[in-house]
Structure formats: structure tokens, C-alpha cells
Amino acid sequence: MYQNELEKCVGIFKGRQKWTIFRSFKSRNENYLLTLQSVFWKMKECEKENRLYIEKKEFSKNWKNICDEAIEDIPHLTEHIRTYMSKLF
């Protein structure tokens, strides 16, 4: 139940980057990762093609900008999650 609400919450966040939450591809546990959608899709592509995911290789010159925007988003995303989830409980 909580995971569906958290996924919805993260999905509607309006930041510099789009974010997502997902279960690790190789995990047998119920652990979830919070990451950028662009990172998720690159990870998924690498998994499908059976190649090692290396951020700097996948995103090349854009990696620093992506990281800067993600870091800028984090406090706003944290507050968004806190506010959204507190309304449910």
C-alpha cells in the first residue's frame, strides 16, 4: 500500500529532473531505489543488454549537469514526500 502511494507521490513531483522509485533489478528483497527517471531507463537498458551500468559512460558530458539538478531537487523532493505522505496518515 505505502509503495503505491510513494510511487504516485514521487511521480507527480515537479522538479528540475523527473524521479522514480523501483525495486532493484537483482534484489530478492523488497528494497526500493529512489532515482532519476533517466538513470532508471539507462539502468534498465544496460540490464536488458547485459552490460555494466556506468553513469559517466552512459550520460557522458551531461552527467555533471544531471547531478547538479538532482542535488538541487533533493530538499524540495524531501518536503514534497513529507507533505504528501503526511496527508495520508
Contact map, one row per residue, 1 for C-alpha under 8 A:
11111000000000000000000000000000000000000000000000000000000000000000000000000000000000000
11111100000000000000000000000000000000000000000000000000000000000000000000000000000000000
11111110000000000000000000000000000000000000000000000000000000000000000000000000000000000
11111111000000000000000000000000000000000000000000000000000000000000000000000000000000000
11111111100000000000000000000000000000000000000000000000000000000000000000000000000010000
01111111110000000000100000000000000000000000000000000000000000000000000000000000100010000
00111111111000000001100000000000000000000000000000000000000000000000000000000000000000000
00011111111100000000000000000000000000000000000000000000000000000000000000000000000000000
00001111111110000000000000000000000000000000000000000000000000000000000000000001100110000
00000111111110000011100000000000000000000000000000000000000000000000000000001000100000000
00000011111110000111000000000000000000000000000000000000000000000000000000000000000000000
00000001111111000000000000000000000000000000000000000000000000000000000000000000000000000
00000000111111100110000000000000000000000000000000000000000000000000000000001001000000000
00000000000111111100000000000000000000000000000000000000000000000000000000000000000000000
00000000000011111100000000000000000000000000000000000000000000000000000010011000000000000
00000000000001111100000000000000000000000000000000000000000000000000110110000000000000000
00000000000001111110000000000000000110000000000000000000000000000100110010000000000000000
00000000001011111111000000000000000111000000000000000000000000000000000000000000000000000
00000000011010001111100000000000011110000000000000000000000000000000000000000000000000000
00000010011000000111110000000000011110010000000000000000000000000000000000000000000000000
00000110010000000011111000000001111000000000000000000000000000000000000000000000000000000
00000000000000000001111100000001110000000000000000000000000000000000000000000000000000000
00000000000000000000111110100111100000000000000000000000000000000000000000000000000000000
00000000000000000000011111100011100000000000000000000000000000000000000000000000000000000
00000000000000000000001111100000000000000000001000000000000000000000000000000000000000000
00000000000000000000000111110000000000000000000000000000000000000000000000000000000000000
00000000000000000000001111111110000000000000000000000000000000000000000000000000000000000
00000000000000000000000001111100000000000000000000000000000000000000000000000000000000000
00000000000000000000000000111110000000000000000000000000000000000000000000000000000000000
00000000000000000000001000111111000000000000000000000000000000000000000000000000000000000
00000000000000000000001100101111100000000000000000000000000000000000000000000000000000000
00000000000000000000111100000111110000000000000000000000000000000000000000000000000000000
00000000000000000000111100000011111000000000000000000000000000000000000000000000000000000
00000000000000000011110000000001111100000000000000000000000000000000000000000000000000000
00000000000000000011100000000000111110110000000000000000000000000000000000000000000000000
00000000000000001111000000000000011111110000000000000000000000000000010000000000000000000
00000000000000001111000000000000001111111000000000000000000000000000000000000000000000000
00000000000000000100000000000000000111111100000000000000000000000000000000000000000000000
00000000000000000000000000000000001111111110000000000010000000000000000000000000000000000
00000000000000000001000000000000001111111111000000000000000000000000000000000000000000000
00000000000000000000000000000000000011111111100000000000000000000000000000000000000000000
00000000000000000000000000000000000001111111110000001000010000000000000000000000000000000
00000000000000000000000000000000000000111111111000001000000000000000000000000000000000000
00000000000000000000000000000000000000011111111100000000000000000000000000000000000000000
00000000000000000000000000000000000000001111111110000000000000000000000000000000000000000
00000000000000000000000000000000000000000111111111111000000000000000000000000000000000000
00000000000000000000000010000000000000000011111111111000000000000000000000000000000000000
00000000000000000000000000000000000000000001111111100000000000000000000000000000000000000
00000000000000000000000000000000000000000000111111100000000000000000000000000000000000000
00000000000000000000000000000000000000000000011111110000000000000000000000000000000000000
00000000000000000000000000000000000000000000011111111000000000000000000000000000000000000
00000000000000000000000000000000000000000000011001111100000000000000000000000000000000000
00000000000000000000000000000000000000000110011000111110010000000000000000000000000000000
00000000000000000000000000000000000000000000000000011111110000000000000000000000000000000
00000000000000000000000000000000000000100000000000001111111100100000000000000000000000000
00000000000000000000000000000000000000000000000000000111111110100000000000000000000000000
00000000000000000000000000000000000000000000000000000111111100000000000000000000000000000
00000000000000000000000000000000000000000100000000001111111100000000000000000000000000000
00000000000000000000000000000000000000000000000000000011111111100000000000000000000000000
00000000000000000000000000000000000000000000000000000011111111100000000000000000000000000
00000000000000000000000000000000000000000000000000000001001111110000000000000000000000000
00000000000000000000000000000000000000000000000000000000001111111100000000000000000000000
00000000000000000000000000000000000000000000000000000011001111111110000000000000000000000
00000000000000000000000000000000000000000000000000000000000011111111000000000000000000000
00000000000000000000000000000000000000000000000000000000000001111111100000000000000000000
00000000000000001000000000000000000000000000000000000000000001111111110000000000000000000
00000000000000000000000000000000000000000000000000000000000000111111111000000000000000000
00000000000000000000000000000000000000000000000000000000000000011111111100000000000000000
00000000000000011000000000000000000000000000000000000000000000001111111110000000000000000
00000000000000011000000000000000000100000000000000000000000000000111111111000000000000000
00000000000000000000000000000000000000000000000000000000000000000011111111100000000000000
00000000000000010000000000000000000000000000000000000000000000000001111111110000000000000
00000000000000111000000000000000000000000000000000000000000000000000111111111000000000000
00000000000000000000000000000000000000000000000000000000000000000000011111111100000000000
00000000000000000000000000000000000000000000000000000000000000000000001111111110000000000
00000000000000100000000000000000000000000000000000000000000000000000000111111111000000000
00000000010010100000000000000000000000000000000000000000000000000000000011111111100000000
00000000000000000000000000000000000000000000000000000000000000000000000001111111110000000
00000000000000000000000000000000000000000000000000000000000000000000000000111111111000000
00000000100010000000000000000000000000000000000000000000000000000000000000011111111100000
00000100110000000000000000000000000000000000000000000000000000000000000000001111111110000
00000000000000000000000000000000000000000000000000000000000000000000000000000111111111000
00000000000000000000000000000000000000000000000000000000000000000000000000000011111111100
00000000100000000000000000000000000000000000000000000000000000000000000000000001111111110
00001100100000000000000000000000000000000000000000000000000000000000000000000000111111111
00000000000000000000000000000000000000000000000000000000000000000000000000000000011111111
00000000000000000000000000000000000000000000000000000000000000000000000000000000001111111
00000000000000000000000000000000000000000000000000000000000000000000000000000000000111111
00000000000000000000000000000000000000000000000000000000000000000000000000000000000011111
